[in-house]
Amino acid sequence: MNIVFSVSFKRSLRSFFRKHPELRETFENKAKLFAENPFHPSLKTHNLGGTLDGMRSFSITHDYRVIFEFMPDGSALFSHVGTHDEVY
């Protein structure tokens, strides 16, 4: 699956890596796993509701999430990364 990063995602990812450089490899591994199988059980991919209706989330770690949506062309648009409280 092709993954596209939104401008806001690129910004939040830079900030995320500055705060948590030790999670860079974990993020890269989870993104690679997502590209192979977006619904792999270890990602805990799930639908979101409310103001984020239509979006989905997957887990990087217990505390950190990626918000994304599937695009009509079959790609996934990553829009935000952060803690549960930051992204929801």
GIMO-V108986 format. One record per residue. N is the residue number from 0. RES is the residue in three letters. SS is DSSP state (2 for helix, 1 for strand, 0 for the rest). Layout:
N_RES_SS, N_RES_SS
This chain:
0_MET_0, 1_ASN_0, 2_ILE_1, 3_VAL_1, 4_PHE_1, 5_SER_0, 6_VAL_2, 7_SER_2, 8_PHE_2, 9_LYS_2, 10_ARG_2, 11_SER_2, 12_LEU_2, 13_ARG_2, 14_SER_2, 15_PHE_2, 16_PHE_2, 17_ARG_2, 18_LYS_2, 19_HIS_0, 20_PRO_2, 21_GLU_2, 22_LEU_2, 23_ARG_2, 24_GLU_2, 25_THR_2, 26_PHE_2, 27_GLU_2, 28_ASN_2, 29_LYS_2, 30_ALA_2, 31_LYS_2, 32_LEU_2, 33_PHE_2, 34_ALA_2, 35_GLU_2, 36_ASN_0, 37_PRO_0, 38_PHE_0, 39_HIS_0, 40_PRO_2, 41_SER_2, 42_LEU_2, 43_LYS_0, 44_THR_0, 45_HIS_1, 46_ASN_1, 47_LEU_0, 48_GLY_0, 49_GLY_2, 50_THR_2, 51_LEU_2, 52_ASP_0, 53_GLY_0, 54_MET_0, 55_ARG_1, 56_SER_1, 57_PHE_1, 58_SER_1, 59_ILE_0, 60_THR_0, 61_HIS_0, 62_ASP_0, 63_TYR_1, 64_ARG_1, 65_VAL_1, 66_ILE_1, 67_PHE_1, 68_GLU_1, 69_PHE_1, 70_MET_0, 71_PRO_0, 72_ASP_0, 73_GLY_0, 74_SER_0, 75_ALA_1, 76_LEU_1, 77_PHE_1, 78_SER_1, 79_HIS_1, 80_VAL_1, 81_GLY_1, 82_THR_1, 83_HIS_2, 84_ASP_2, 85_GLU_2, 86_VAL_2, 87_TYR_0
